[in-house]
Amino acid sequence: VRQNNGLFSLNDLHKASGGESRHQPHEFLRIEQTRELVAELNSGDSRNCVETRRGANGGTYACRELVIAYAAWISAAFHL
């Protein structure tokens, strides 16, 4: 899993989970519960907990807490 500035690639996790289109990172970020979690995480920290980048090393990068939530959203087995 690629890392950049302390954030982890959700795209790499998506591929590792099997790559189903319904589990794409952008689908996870659209969920209201995820938006609330992002807002809460950003309120207590000066840096963003999720970033989207373009280019060769592009993709969606997230903090450890969001990585865990993303894995749990995909499946219990992937979460563990």
CORZI-V349195 format. One record per residue. N is the residue number from 0. SS is DSSP state (h for helix, s for strand, l for the rest). PHI is phi in whole degrees, -180 to 180 (none if undefined). PSI is psi as a letter, one per 30 degrees, with the letter a starting at -180 (NA if undefined). Layout:
n: (N N)
ss: (SS SS)
phi: (PHI PHI)
psi: (PSI PSI)
//
This chain:
n: (0 1 2 3 4 5 6 7 8 9 10 11 12 13 14 15 16 17 18 19 20 21 22 23 24 25 26 27 28 29 30 31 32 33 34 35 36 37 38 39 40 41 42 43 44 45 46 47 48 49 50 51 52 53 54 55 56 57 58 59 60 61 62 63 64 65 66 67 68 69 70 71 72 73 74 75 76 77 78 79)
ss: (l l s s l l s s s h h h h h h h l l l l h h h l h h h h h h l h h h h h h h h h h h h l l l l l l s s s s l l l l l s s s s l h h h h h h h h h h h l h h h h l)
phi: (none -67 -129 -150 53 82 -106 -109 -76 -70 -65 -65 -66 -60 -63 -65 -82 121 72 -64 -62 -71 -107 -64 -53 -65 -68 -63 -73 -84 -70 -58 -61 -66 -59 -66 -64 -61 -61 -65 -64 -71 -71 -101 -141 -80 -105 -73 -92 -146 -140 -113 -125 -104 104 -59 -105 -74 136 -104 -116 -142 -73 -56 -62 -73 -61 -65 -65 -64 -61 -66 -66 -68 -172 -64 -66 -68 -60 -69)
psi: (k k k j h g l k j f e e e e e f f f g k e f g k e f e e f f k e e e e e e e e e e f f g k f l k f k k k k l a e g l a k k l l e e e e e e e e e e e l e e e e NA)
//
